[in-house]
Amino acid sequence: MSNFLTNFQSGDYEKNKEKEVPEKPDRSKENGGVAIEQKLADTELGDSSQEEATKMVRRHSQEETEHDPTYQKRQRKKWLLIGLLGTVAVVAISLTIYQLNHVEMPDFKGKAISDVRTWAAKNKVTVETKSDYSVEKEANQILKQPVPKGKKVRKGQELSFLISKGADPEEPLNLPDFSTLSSAAAEDWLKQNKVENLKLILEYSEQIETGKLLRTEIKEELKKSFKRKDSGTLYYSKGKEVYQKDIVVPDFSSKLKSEVETWAKSNSIQMTYKDVASKEQELGKVLKQSIAPKEKIAKETKMEVEVSAGKPIVVPDFETLTPEEALAQKGVEVTVKHQYSNEVPYGQLIWQTLPSGAELTEKDDSAIVVTYSEGKPYLKDVVGETEGALQKIFFDEYQAKGANINYTIKYVNSEEKKGTVVSMSAVNLYVPMDYTVEIRISTGNP
């Protein structure tokens, strides 16, 4: 039937009627199919009925068209869908291009400028920086970003960030009274004010409780005009140092002093050494220790060991010896002196610098001074001596031996050579320890 209708619709029925024989499809199920086939069969009877058949077909075609009322609606839906899909495609392409050429701005506030540069290099964004002082942000941290977080920025765009230079070093600060602040409060103040050159050091203290100020080391001229760049030191107590008793004391008997020194140093023991003469132990070996072996002690414990200083040297009793015998003593360095004395008879010992019977070690100073008595001072005759010789005579004979014997000069006319001693107010007699004699000197005039 489609070929039949096509021939009619083409308007050239006359040309095709002889060439084309109408088909007789099975139309039994279509609406009006039988009637149309009957009509078509009737057209074969003669030319007189062709015109009527043509009209009938045209009417049937119109009836079929009128029987599809959704066609126009479907056509509108189709074109609407095509338009919508096209619009979506254009928007999607535009969004894709936009996304490829733009990037979302992160939140860089408080972040380091290095983070910004890493992000910028990855997303092809140019970064420019300006800087300003800030107490809140550390140096090189972002103070302000040019685009808010979440907003898109175009790749290749230049962005200017404000970064921190840290706290202003020239800013004046009012120093608190640190003696009223604990160590924790002082640390908080230093952090809040970004003061890095004023150091806080904790030290152990036996007297000052934990957290209290020990001392400050700040120049006086800075205390009233302190700037952030200025320096100083605050010392706070961390209380007494407490150590665990976990160090076992060795048995140092007959050990060398050097071994004790090594052990004490490695265990932070406050060791003292006492040199003691010993007939049994050789020089440098331990004789005794103040803390028993195997006892447990803590660091900084005080301890003492006695160390052999070699065989003892006994100081003689020089009272039983003459000056000559004293000089001959071995093991000691003896110096003999003589001194006048009103109480001690001549030749007897007045004193010795080390007591008799004392034991000296090889490390001790063995020098001993012994002084023997010259008896009472005896004023000798100096007549005939020159005036210039008197100083030496009186010093050597009297003053060097403990007698305060002095003289005065009186010049007299005499036939003796000028400057010669011609007489004395006293001569050749015992005198007190403190005495002054008059000596007469010739003027050389008769």
C-alpha positions in Angstrom: 0.0 0.0 0.0 2.9 2.3 0.6 3.9 2.2 -3.1 0.3 2.8 -4.0 0.0 5.9 -1.8 3.4 7.1 -3.0 2.3 7.1 -6.5 -0.8 9.1 -5.6 1.0 11.6 -3.5 3.5 12.2 -6.2 0.7 13.7 -8.4 1.8 11.7 -11.4 -0.8 9.0 -11.4 -1.3 9.1 -15.2 2.4 8.2 -15.8 2.5 5.3 -13.4 -0.9 3.7 -13.8 0.1 1.7 -16.9 3.5 0.6 -15.4 2.4 -0.3 -11.9 -0.1 -2.8 -11.0 -1.7 -2.1 -7.5 -0.6 -4.5 -4.8 -3.1 -6.3 -2.7 -1.5 -6.6 0.7 -3.2 -8.3 3.6 -5.2 -5.4 5.2 -7.6 -7.6 7.0 -6.5 -6.4 10.4 -6.3 -2.6 9.6 -9.2 -0.3 10.1 -11.1 -0.1 6.8 -8.7 -2.4 4.9 -11.3 -4.6 3.3 -13.4 -1.7 2.0 -10.4 0.0 0.4 -9.3 -3.3 -1.3 -12.8 -3.7 -2.6 -12.7 -0.2 -4.0 -9.4 -0.8 -5.6 -10.6 -3.9 -7.2 -13.5 -2.0 -8.6 -11.2 0.5 -10.3 -10.1 -2.2 -12.6 -13.6 -2.2 -14.3 -13.1 1.0 -16.1 -11.6 4.4 -16.5 -14.8 6.0 -15.5 -14.3 5.0 -11.9 -10.6 6.1 -11.6 -11.4 9.6 -10.6 -13.7 8.4 -7.9 -11.0 6.0 -6.7 -8.4 8.8 -6.6 -10.7 10.9 -4.4 -11.4 7.9 -2.2 -7.7 7.3 -1.6 -7.0 10.9 -0.8 -9.8 10.9 1.7 -8.4 7.8 3.3 -5.0 9.4 3.4 -6.4 12.4 5.2 -8.3 10.2 7.6 -5.1 8.3 8.4 -3.2 11.6 9.2 -5.9 12.8 11.4 -5.8 9.5 13.3 -2.1 10.4 14.8 -2.7 13.4 17.1 0.7 12.9 19.0 2.9 13.5 16.0 3.5 17.2 16.5 3.9 16.8 20.2 6.5 14.1 19.7 8.3 16.3 17.2 8.4 19.2 19.7 9.7 16.9 22.4 12.4 15.6 20.1 13.6 19.1 19.2 13.4 20.2 22.8 15.5 17.3 23.9 18.0 17.9 21.1 18.3 21.6 22.2 18.6 20.6 25.9 21.4 18.1 25.1 23.2 20.7 23.0 23.0 23.3 25.8 24.2 20.7 28.4 27.1 19.8 26.1 28.1 23.5 25.6 27.9 24.1 29.4 29.9 21.0 30.1 32.6 21.9 27.6 32.7 25.5 29.1 33.0 24.2 32.6 35.7 21.8 31.6 37.7 24.5 30.0 37.1 26.8 33.0 38.3 24.0 35.4 41.4 23.3 33.4 42.3 27.0 33.5 41.4 27.8 37.1 42.3 26.5 40.5 40.7 26.8 43.9 42.5 29.0 46.4 43.4 27.1 49.7 43.5 28.7 53.1 47.2 29.8 53.5 46.8 32.0 56.6 49.3 31.0 59.2 51.1 28.7 56.7 54.7 29.1 55.5 55.5 31.0 52.3 57.2 27.8 51.1 53.8 26.1 51.1 52.4 28.9 48.9 55.3 28.6 46.5 54.9 24.8 46.2 51.2 25.2 45.5 51.9 28.0 43.0 54.5 26.0 41.1 52.1 23.1 40.8 49.2 25.2 39.6 51.2 27.7 37.4 50.4 30.7 39.5 52.9 33.6 39.9 53.6 34.6 43.5 54.7 38.1 44.7 55.3 38.9 48.4 55.3 41.8 50.7 56.3 41.7 54.3 55.5 43.3 57.6 56.3 42.8 61.3 53.9 40.7 63.4 53.9 39.4 67.0 51.2 36.8 66.3 52.9 35.1 63.3 56.4 33.6 63.0 58.7 34.9 60.3 57.8 33.8 56.7 54.2 32.9 57.7 51.3 34.2 55.7 49.5 37.2 57.2 47.1 37.9 54.4 46.2 36.3 51.1 44.8 38.2 48.1 42.0 35.8 47.3 39.7 34.2 49.9 39.7 30.5 50.6 37.6 28.5 48.1 37.5 31.2 45.4 38.8 30.3 41.9 42.0 31.9 40.5 43.1 31.8 36.9 46.3 29.9 36.1 49.1 32.3 35.1 47.6 35.0 37.4 50.0 37.0 39.7 49.0 36.9 43.4 50.5 39.1 46.1 50.8 37.6 49.6 51.6 39.5 52.8 54.1 37.6 54.9 55.4 38.1 58.4 58.9 39.3 59.2 58.5 38.2 62.8 58.4 40.5 65.8 59.9 43.9 65.5 63.4 43.7 67.1 63.5 47.5 67.8 60.2 47.5 69.7 60.7 48.7 73.3 59.3 46.3 76.0 58.5 46.8 79.7 60.3 44.1 81.6 58.2 42.6 84.4 59.6 42.1 87.9 60.9 38.6 87.3 61.4 38.0 91.1 57.6 37.9 91.4 57.1 35.5 88.4 57.6 31.8 88.5 59.7 30.2 85.8 56.6 29.0 83.9 55.1 32.6 84.0 58.4 34.0 82.8 58.6 31.5 79.9 55.0 32.5 79.0 55.9 36.2 79.0 59.0 35.5 76.8 56.9 33.5 74.3 54.0 36.0 74.1 56.4 38.9 73.5 58.6 36.9 71.1 61.7 37.7 73.2 64.3 35.2 72.0 67.6 36.8 73.2 66.6 36.8 76.8 67.4 33.3 77.8 65.8 31.4 80.7 68.1 28.8 82.4 67.1 26.3 85.1 69.7 25.4 87.8 69.7 23.2 90.8 69.7 25.0 94.1 70.0 23.7 97.7 68.4 26.9 99.1 65.9 28.3 96.6 62.7 26.4 96.0 61.7 25.2 92.5 60.4 27.9 90.1 61.8 30.8 92.0 64.2 33.4 90.5 67.9 32.9 91.4 69.4 35.8 89.6 69.3 37.9 86.4 72.1 38.9 84.1 70.8 42.0 82.3 72.8 45.2 81.9 71.6 48.0 84.1 71.2 50.4 81.2 68.9 47.9 79.4 66.5 47.3 82.3 64.8 50.7 81.7 65.0 50.6 77.9 64.9 47.0 76.9 64.2 46.2 73.3 63.3 42.9 71.8 66.7 42.6 70.2 68.6 43.0 73.5 70.0 40.0 75.3 70.3 38.7 78.9 69.9 35.6 81.0 67.3 34.7 83.7 68.3 32.0 86.1 65.5 30.0 87.9 65.8 27.3 90.5 64.7 23.7 89.8 65.2 22.8 93.4 67.5 20.2 94.9 68.9 17.6 92.7 67.9 14.2 93.8 69.8 11.1 92.7 69.0 7.5 93.0 71.4 5.4 95.1 72.3 3.0 92.4 76.1 3.2 92.4 78.0 0.3 94.1 81.1 1.4 95.9 84.1 -0.8 95.0 86.8 -2.1 97.5 89.7 0.3 96.9 92.1 -1.4 99.3 95.6 -1.5 97.8 94.3 0.1 94.6 96.2 3.0 93.0 94.9 6.5 93.5 94.5 6.8 89.7 91.9 4.0 89.7 89.9 5.8 92.3 90.1 9.1 90.4 88.8 7.4 87.2 85.8 5.8 89.0 84.9 9.0 90.9 84.9 11.0 87.7 82.8 8.5 85.7 80.2 8.3 88.5 80.2 12.0 89.5 81.3 11.3 93.1 82.8 14.2 95.1 86.0 12.5 96.1 88.7 14.0 98.3 92.1 12.5 99.0 94.2 12.6 102.1 97.9 11.7 102.0 99.0 9.6 104.9 102.4 8.2 105.6 102.5 4.4 105.6 105.2 1.9 106.5 103.2 -0.9 104.9 101.8 0.5 101.6 103.9 2.0 98.8 103.4 5.5 97.6 100.1 6.1 95.8 98.1 3.2 97.1 94.8 3.4 99.0 94.9 2.9 102.7 91.4 3.6 103.8 88.0 4.7 102.3 85.2 6.6 104.1 82.3 4.5 102.6 82.4 0.8 102.9 82.7 -1.5 99.8 79.4 -2.8 98.2 77.4 0.1 99.8 75.1 1.9 97.3 75.4 5.6 96.9 74.0 8.3 94.6 75.8 10.8 92.3 77.4 13.8 94.0 78.0 11.9 97.2 81.0 13.1 99.2 83.6 10.5 99.8 87.2 10.4 101.1 90.1 8.0 100.7 93.4 8.0 102.4 96.3 7.4 100.1 99.8 6.3 101.0 102.4 9.0 100.8 105.2 6.6 101.4 107.2 5.8 104.5 107.1 8.5 107.2 109.9 10.8 108.1 110.0 11.6 111.8 111.0 15.1 112.8 113.9 15.0 115.3 113.8 16.7 118.7 116.4 19.4 118.1 116.5 20.3 121.7 118.7 17.3 122.2 121.0 18.3 119.4 123.7 20.9 118.9 123.5 23.2 115.9 126.2 21.1 114.2 124.2 17.9 114.8 121.0 19.5 113.6 122.6 20.4 110.3 123.7 16.8 109.9 120.1 15.3 110.1 119.0 13.2 107.1 115.5 13.2 105.5 114.9 16.8 106.5 116.3 20.1 105.3 117.5 21.9 108.4 118.3 25.6 108.6 119.9 26.8 111.9 119.5 30.3 113.2 120.8 32.0 116.3 118.9 34.5 118.4 119.5 36.4 121.6 117.2 35.6 124.5 117.0 36.8 128.1 115.2 33.6 129.2 116.9 30.8 127.3 120.6 30.1 128.1 123.2 30.2 125.4 123.3 27.2 123.1 119.9 25.8 124.0 117.0 25.5 121.5 114.5 28.3 121.4 112.1 26.7 118.9 111.8 24.6 115.8 109.2 25.1 113.0 107.9 21.5 113.0 107.2 19.7 116.3 109.4 16.9 117.3 108.0 13.4 116.5 105.8 14.7 113.7 105.6 12.3 110.7 106.3 13.8 107.3 105.6 12.1 104.0 107.6 12.1 100.8 105.1 14.7 99.5 105.4 17.0 102.5 107.7 20.0 102.7 110.6 18.7 104.9 112.2 22.1 105.4 112.7 22.8 109.1 114.1 25.9 110.8 115.7 25.5 114.2 116.7 28.5 116.4 119.3 28.3 119.1 119.9 30.9 121.9 122.8 33.3 121.8 122.1 34.1 125.4 121.7 37.7 126.6 123.0 40.4 124.2 126.5 41.5 124.9 127.6 45.0 123.7 131.0 44.7 122.0 133.6 47.3 121.6 133.6 49.1 118.2 136.2 51.7 119.0 138.5 52.1 116.0 135.8 51.1 113.5 134.7 53.6 110.9 131.4 55.2 111.0 130.4 53.5 107.7 130.9 50.0 109.2 128.5 50.5 112.1 125.3 49.7 110.2 126.5 46.2 109.2 128.0 45.5 112.6 124.8 46.3 114.5 122.6 44.5 112.1 124.6 41.3 111.9 125.6 41.2 115.6 122.3 42.2 117.2 119.3 43.0 115.1 119.5 39.8 112.9 119.6 37.8 116.1 116.5 39.3 117.6 118.0 42.0 119.8 116.8 45.5 119.1 120.2 47.2 119.8 120.6 50.6 118.1 123.0 53.5 118.3 123.2 57.3 118.1 126.1 59.3 116.7 127.9 62.2 118.4 130.8 64.0 116.6 133.7 65.1 118.8 137.0 66.8 118.2 139.8 64.3 118.1 143.2 63.8 116.7 141.9 60.5 115.3 141.2 60.2 111.6 137.9 61.8 110.7 135.0 59.3 110.8 136.7 57.0 113.3 134.9 55.7 116.4 136.8 57.1 119.4 134.5 56.1 122.3 131.1 54.6 123.4 128.7 55.4 126.2 128.8 51.7 127.2 131.0 48.9 126.1 131.8 45.2 126.8 128.7 44.5 129.0 125.4 42.7 128.8 122.5 44.9 127.8 118.7 44.5 127.6 117.1 43.2 124.4 116.0 46.8 123.6 119.0 49.2 124.1 120.6 52.3 122.5 124.2 53.2 122.8 125.9 56.5 122.1 128.9 56.3 119.7 131.3 59.2 119.4 132.9 59.9 116.0 136.1 61.9 115.4 135.8 65.1 113.3 139.5 65.0 112.6 140.1 68.3 114.4 142.3 68.3 117.5 
